[in-house]
Amino acid sequence: MEFLNLTRRIEIGSNCYCLDIAGKRIVIDCGMHPKMEGMEATPDLGLLPHDSVDAIILSHAHHDHVGSLPVLMRQQPRAPVLMTEPTRQLAGVMLHNSVSVMMKQREELGIASYPLFTHQEIEGQVKRWHGCPLHQRFSLDAERLGSNETDEISVEFFPSGHVLGAAGVMIRAQGRKIFYTGDVSFEDQNVSCAARFPNGPVDVLITETTRGDTETPPGFTRAGEKLRLAAAINAAFERGGCVVMPLFALGKTQELLAMFHELRTTDRIPVVPLYIGGLSTKLTELYDKLAHDWPRLVPEMQLLDTLAPFVVAGRSAGDTPIKEHRIYALSSGMMTEKTLSNGFARRILAEPQHSLFFVGYSDPESPAGRIKSAKPGDLVVVDPAFPPVPLRCHVEQFNFSSHGTRESILAYVKKLAPKKVVLVHGDAPAIRWFQKSIASEAPSSEVVLPEPGVWIVL
């Protein structure tokens, strides 16, 4: 059994991993790096010979896990792609949106290699996408894909609690068990239920480490954080301002919509006009459509009908006036240039009555990261195409992460007591914390740090 980290660096980026086991080659996830351009944004797929992969597995539909899938499928023309049914539907929306973004970047930024794939190519590949139910083994032994618990190598999905359709993956082969967590949350959110992972022993655990360098503050609760958010929203409205919230279109937007509903119905915040983006709307439609087909806290709630948000999209975005007593919950979460959240934040940054709220992770080098690290009055470059803007609006950070705390992931490692733990999906400080903590608290588990581009024997 061998493992290859196909990401180009030790970081959260173009997540992609290869596993050779029982005579089969399996690739798990195939993301696109949010900060890179061209083929540098893809995993190092040149390490895989053409047509050498037997199967591709997707854990969920976030861009950093699915964004390079069409490139991989082009190079591996026989490999079927296994994922949950919600991920199958969400991935199509995400990848078609990615084509549109790349075409716009080709025009505006002159990136000649874009788009890396086309709408037509995606449509031709979806016939190889297989939506798999939870808790059912799918064989990789035969020429066909199918359900058979006696086959020598099989794949089974378990809900990971991260976003709609997100799943951990159990691979069974030759009497051994390998479990890949994907992105995981071990606590309920507002829409998504906590992960329902296997409790039994495994031989190898491949786990995300996203929050390894972030200690959970004493006494922190998600319920308390909701109340803090409500108070901050009310304070912004009392100043005669609005609230702009940069959100990831998939997952974070839907969780915040459900949170707004809870805060409204408990009279914590007033009912005010709410705005979301076009991609967020498409993805929320799928959340509503699949409400009863996936573990969900309140399946009967239809987010779009209940919240009735206004949609900001396309050319209308620049003409949308920013008014007081409004919530603009817009993607992208890191305020990437040319996105809705970037444009709206740039317009309010110098206005002291308005508020800019962050509710998740931001890369330090992203526009969101630059704003977070700035002091009041500092000039901030939100978009290089525009002059720097002085920071005068209220900026606050809230913790509604859809990734498990480092403490919860460490507890899961200790529960499973795997022979080996492979640490992925984290920056170097996060991985170092897990390496040290596992060595101290789960010494029977060997820690493996997979260097990019180097095969490791497991």
C-alpha positions in Angstrom: 0.0 0.0 0.0 1.5 3.3 -1.1 0.4 6.9 -0.8 1.3 10.0 -2.9 0.5 13.6 -2.0 -0.3 15.3 -5.3 -0.7 18.8 -3.8 2.3 21.0 -4.8 3.0 22.4 -1.3 2.3 21.7 2.4 -0.8 23.9 2.7 -4.5 24.0 2.0 -4.8 24.4 -1.7 -5.3 22.0 -4.6 -6.0 19.0 -2.5 -5.4 15.7 -4.2 -4.0 12.3 -3.0 -3.2 9.0 -4.7 -3.5 5.5 -3.1 -2.1 2.4 -4.6 -3.6 -0.7 -3.0 -4.6 -4.2 -4.0 -3.4 -3.6 -7.5 -5.7 -0.6 -7.9 -4.7 3.1 -8.2 -7.3 5.5 -6.6 -7.1 9.3 -6.6 -9.0 11.0 -3.8 -10.1 14.6 -4.5 -8.7 16.9 -7.2 -8.9 20.6 -6.2 -7.9 23.9 -7.6 -5.7 26.3 -5.7 -7.5 29.6 -5.0 -4.3 31.7 -5.2 -2.5 30.2 -8.2 -3.1 30.6 -11.9 -3.1 28.3 -14.9 -1.8 24.7 -14.4 0.1 25.9 -11.2 -3.4 26.0 -9.6 -3.9 22.3 -10.3 -2.4 19.3 -8.4 0.8 17.8 -9.8 -1.1 15.5 -12.0 2.0 14.9 -14.3 3.2 12.5 -11.6 0.4 10.1 -12.7 1.0 8.3 -16.1 -1.8 8.7 -18.6 -4.7 6.2 -18.1 -3.1 4.7 -15.0 -5.9 5.5 -12.5 -8.7 2.9 -11.8 -11.0 5.2 -9.8 -11.5 8.7 -8.6 -13.2 9.6 -5.3 -14.6 13.0 -4.4 -15.2 13.8 -0.7 -17.2 17.0 -1.4 -17.8 19.8 -3.9 -15.7 22.7 -2.6 -13.4 24.2 -5.2 -10.2 23.2 -3.4 -11.3 19.5 -3.7 -13.1 19.4 -7.0 -11.8 22.3 -9.1 -9.3 20.3 -11.2 -11.5 17.2 -11.7 -12.0 17.8 -15.5 -8.3 18.0 -16.1 -7.7 14.7 -14.2 -10.5 13.0 -16.0 -9.1 14.1 -19.4 -5.8 12.4 -18.5 -7.5 9.3 -17.0 -10.2 8.5 -19.6 -11.3 5.2 -18.1 -11.5 6.1 -14.4 -15.1 6.3 -13.0 -15.7 9.0 -10.3 -17.5 8.1 -7.1 -19.1 10.7 -4.8 -22.3 11.1 -2.9 -25.4 12.1 -4.9 -25.6 15.7 -3.5 -21.9 16.2 -4.3 -22.6 15.0 -7.9 -25.2 17.7 -8.3 -23.3 20.4 -6.5 -20.0 19.7 -8.4 -21.7 20.3 -11.7 -22.7 23.8 -10.6 -19.3 24.6 -9.1 -17.4 23.4 -12.2 -19.6 25.3 -14.7 -19.1 28.4 -12.6 -15.4 27.8 -12.6 -15.4 27.8 -16.4 -17.2 31.1 -16.4 -14.8 32.6 -13.9 -11.8 31.4 -16.0 -13.2 32.8 -19.2 -13.6 36.2 -17.5 -10.0 36.0 -16.1 -8.7 35.2 -19.6 -10.4 38.4 -20.9 -9.6 40.7 -18.0 -6.2 39.4 -16.8 -4.9 37.9 -20.0 -4.3 34.4 -18.7 -3.9 32.7 -22.0 -4.2 29.1 -20.7 -7.8 29.7 -19.4 -10.2 28.1 -19.4 -8.5 24.9 -18.4 -11.6 23.0 -19.4 -14.9 23.9 -21.0 -18.7 23.6 -20.3 -18.9 21.1 -23.1 -16.1 19.0 -21.6 -17.8 18.9 -18.2 -21.1 17.8 -19.9 -19.2 15.0 -21.6 -17.6 13.7 -18.4 -20.6 13.6 -16.1 -21.6 10.2 -17.5 -18.6 8.9 -15.5 -19.8 10.5 -12.3 -21.5 8.0 -10.0 -23.7 9.3 -7.1 -23.4 6.8 -4.3 -25.7 6.4 -1.2 -24.3 6.5 2.3 -23.3 3.3 4.2 -23.1 1.1 1.1 -20.0 -0.6 -0.2 -19.1 -0.1 -3.8 -16.8 -2.6 -5.4 -13.7 -1.6 -7.4 -12.7 -5.2 -8.2 -14.9 -5.9 -11.2 -15.1 -4.1 -14.6 -18.4 -2.8 -13.4 -19.1 -0.6 -10.3 -21.5 -2.1 -7.9 -22.5 -3.0 -4.4 -20.9 -6.1 -3.0 -19.7 -6.6 0.5 -17.5 -9.6 -0.4 -15.3 -8.0 -3.0 -11.7 -7.5 -2.2 -11.6 -3.7 -2.6 -14.5 -1.4 -1.9 -15.5 2.2 -1.1 -18.1 3.4 1.4 -19.2 6.9 2.3 -20.0 8.4 5.7 -21.4 11.9 6.2 -18.7 14.3 7.4 -20.9 17.2 8.6 -18.9 19.8 6.6 -21.3 20.8 3.8 -24.2 19.2 1.9 -22.9 15.9 0.4 -19.6 16.0 2.2 -18.4 12.5 3.2 -15.5 10.6 4.7 -14.4 7.6 2.7 -13.7 4.1 3.9 -11.6 2.0 1.6 -11.4 -1.7 2.4 -8.8 -3.8 0.7 -7.1 -7.2 1.5 -8.4 -7.2 5.0 -7.2 -3.6 5.7 -9.2 -0.4 6.3 -8.1 3.1 5.2 -10.3 6.0 6.3 -10.1 9.5 4.7 -11.9 12.1 6.7 -12.2 14.7 4.0 -13.2 18.0 5.6 -15.1 17.2 8.8 -17.2 18.9 11.5 -17.9 16.9 14.6 -20.5 19.3 15.9 -23.9 20.4 14.5 -24.1 23.6 12.5 -27.4 25.3 11.6 -28.2 23.1 8.6 -25.6 20.3 8.6 -25.6 17.6 11.2 -22.3 16.6 12.9 -20.2 13.9 11.3 -21.4 10.3 11.6 -18.1 8.5 11.2 -17.2 4.8 11.9 -16.1 4.0 15.5 -14.3 0.8 14.8 -10.5 0.4 14.4 -8.8 1.3 11.1 -5.3 0.6 9.9 -4.7 4.0 8.3 -6.4 7.3 9.0 -5.9 10.1 6.5 -7.1 13.3 8.2 -7.5 17.0 7.6 -5.6 19.3 9.9 -7.1 22.7 9.0 -7.5 24.2 12.5 -4.4 22.6 14.0 -2.8 25.9 14.8 -6.0 27.3 16.4 -6.9 26.6 20.0 -10.5 26.6 20.9 -11.0 29.4 23.5 -12.2 28.3 27.0 -15.9 28.4 27.3 -16.5 28.9 23.5 -19.8 27.7 22.2 -21.5 28.1 18.8 -24.7 29.3 20.6 -22.7 32.1 22.3 -21.1 33.1 19.1 -24.6 33.5 17.5 -25.6 35.9 20.2 -22.4 37.9 19.7 -23.2 38.1 16.0 -26.7 39.2 16.7 -25.4 42.0 19.0 -22.9 43.2 16.3 -25.6 43.3 13.6 -27.9 45.3 15.8 -25.0 47.7 16.7 -24.4 48.3 13.0 -28.0 49.1 12.4 -28.1 51.5 15.3 -25.2 53.4 13.7 -27.2 53.7 10.6 -25.1 51.2 8.7 -25.3 47.9 6.9 -23.5 44.6 7.3 -21.3 43.0 4.5 -20.4 39.4 5.2 -18.0 37.7 2.8 -19.1 34.0 2.6 -18.3 30.9 0.6 -21.1 30.3 -1.8 -21.3 26.6 -0.9 -21.9 25.7 2.7 -21.3 29.0 4.6 -24.0 30.9 2.8 -26.7 28.3 3.6 -25.6 28.0 7.2 -25.8 31.7 7.7 -29.2 31.9 6.0 -30.5 29.3 8.5 -28.8 31.3 11.3 -30.4 34.5 10.3 -33.8 32.7 10.4 -33.1 31.5 13.9 -32.1 35.0 15.1 -35.1 36.5 13.5 -37.6 34.1 14.9 -36.1 34.6 18.4 -36.3 38.4 18.0 -32.5 38.7 18.3 -32.3 40.6 15.0 -34.9 42.5 13.0 -36.3 41.3 9.7 -34.3 43.4 7.2 -33.6 43.0 3.4 -31.0 40.3 2.8 -28.9 40.0 -0.3 -27.0 36.9 -1.7 -25.2 36.2 -5.0 -26.2 34.3 -8.1 -24.0 31.3 -7.5 -25.1 31.2 -3.8 -28.7 31.1 -5.0 -28.1 28.2 -7.4 -26.4 26.2 -4.6 -29.1 27.1 -2.1 -31.7 25.7 -4.5 -29.9 22.4 -4.4 -29.8 22.6 -0.6 -33.6 23.0 -0.6 -34.2 20.3 -3.3 -32.1 17.8 -1.4 -33.3 18.7 2.1 -34.8 15.3 2.8 -32.1 13.3 1.0 -29.2 14.1 3.4 -28.7 14.3 7.1 -30.0 17.8 8.1 -31.1 19.4 11.3 -34.3 21.0 10.0 -35.1 19.2 6.7 -38.6 20.8 6.4 -37.1 24.4 6.1 -36.7 25.7 2.6 -34.1 28.4 2.8 -35.0 30.4 -0.2 -38.7 30.4 0.6 -38.2 31.1 4.3 -35.6 33.9 4.0 -36.6 35.3 0.6 -33.2 36.9 -0.2 -32.7 39.4 -3.0 -30.2 38.2 -5.6 -27.2 40.3 -6.7 -25.6 39.0 -9.8 -23.8 39.9 -13.0 -23.8 43.5 -14.2 -26.4 44.6 -11.7 -23.9 44.2 -8.8 -22.1 47.5 -9.5 -25.4 49.3 -9.7 -26.9 47.9 -6.5 -27.0 50.7 -4.0 -25.6 50.0 -0.5 -28.2 51.1 2.1 -28.5 51.1 5.8 -30.3 48.3 7.7 -29.3 45.7 5.1 -27.3 42.4 5.2 -25.2 41.7 2.2 -24.1 38.0 2.5 -21.9 37.7 -0.6 -19.3 35.4 -2.0 -16.3 34.9 -2.1 -15.4 34.1 1.4 -11.8 35.4 0.9 -12.9 38.4 -1.0 -11.0 37.4 -4.1 -10.7 40.3 -6.6 -13.7 40.8 -9.0 -16.1 38.9 -6.7 -19.2 40.4 -5.2 -17.9 40.6 -1.6 -14.7 42.3 -2.8 -16.7 45.0 -4.7 -19.1 45.7 -1.9 -16.4 45.7 0.8 -14.4 48.2 -1.2 -17.4 50.5 -1.2 -18.0 50.4 2.5 -14.4 50.2 3.9 -14.0 53.9 4.4 -17.5 54.5 6.0 -17.5 54.2 9.8 -21.2 53.5 10.1 -20.9 50.2 8.1 -19.7 46.8 9.3 -17.6 44.0 7.6 -18.0 40.7 9.4 -15.8 37.6 8.7 -17.2 34.2 9.8 -14.6 31.8 8.5 -11.0 31.2 7.4 -9.2 33.8 5.3 -5.8 33.2 3.7 -3.5 35.9 5.1 -2.5 37.0 1.6 -6.1 37.3 0.3 -8.0 40.7 0.4 -9.9 39.4 3.4 -6.7 38.5 5.1 -5.2 41.9 4.4 -8.2 43.6 5.9 -8.2 41.4 9.0 -4.5 42.3 9.7 -5.0 46.0 9.1 -5.5 48.6 11.8 -8.1 51.4 11.8 -7.0 54.1 9.4 -4.6 51.9 7.5 -4.7 52.0 3.7 -5.8 48.6 2.3 -5.4 47.3 -1.2 -8.7 45.5 -1.7 -8.3 45.2 -5.5 -5.0 46.3 -7.3 -7.2 47.8 -10.1 -8.4 50.5 -7.6 -6.6 52.9 -5.3 -6.0 51.8 -1.6 -8.9 52.5 0.7 -8.6 53.7 4.4 -10.1 51.2 6.9 -12.7 53.1 8.9 -15.7 50.6 9.0 -16.2 48.2 11.8 -14.4 44.9 11.2 -15.2 41.8 13.4 -14.3 38.1 13.2 -16.7 35.3 14.2 -16.0 31.6 14.5 -18.6 29.5 12.6 -16.1 27.1 11.1 -17.3 24.1 9.3 -14.0 22.3 10.0 -13.6 20.3 13.2 -11.7 21.8 16.1 -8.2 20.4 16.6 -9.4 19.0 19.9 -12.3 17.1 18.2 -10.1 15.6 15.5 -7.4 14.6 18.0 -10.2 12.8 20.0 -11.3 10.9 16.9 -7.7 9.8 16.3 -7.5 8.5 19.9 -10.8 6.7 19.5 -9.9 4.9 16.3 -6.3 4.2 17.4 -5.1 3.6 13.8 -1.7 2.1 13.1 -0.8 5.1 11.0 -2.1 8.6 10.8 -1.5 10.6 7.5 -1.7 14.4 8.1 -3.0 16.4 5.1 -5.0 19.6 4.3 -3.3 22.0 6.6 -0.6 24.6 6.8 2.8 23.7 8.4 2.0 25.0 11.9 -1.3 23.1 12.0 0.4 19.9 10.9 3.1 20.3 13.5 0.6 20.6 16.3 -1.1 17.4 15.3 2.2 15.6 14.9 3.3 16.6 18.4 -0.1 16.0 20.0 -0.6 12.6 18.5 2.9 11.5 19.5 2.0 12.6 23.0 -1.6 11.4 23.4 -1.8 8.5 21.0 1.7 7.1 20.9 0.6 3.8 19.5 -0.3 5.6 16.2 2.6 6.3 13.8 2.3 9.8 12.3 3.1 10.2 8.6 3.8 13.6 7.0 3.5 13.1 3.2 5.9 15.3 1.4 4.4 16.5 -1.9 5.4 14.4 -4.9 7.0 11.6 -2.9 5.6 8.1 -2.7 5.2 6.7 0.8 4.9 3.1 1.7 2.1 2.6 4.3 
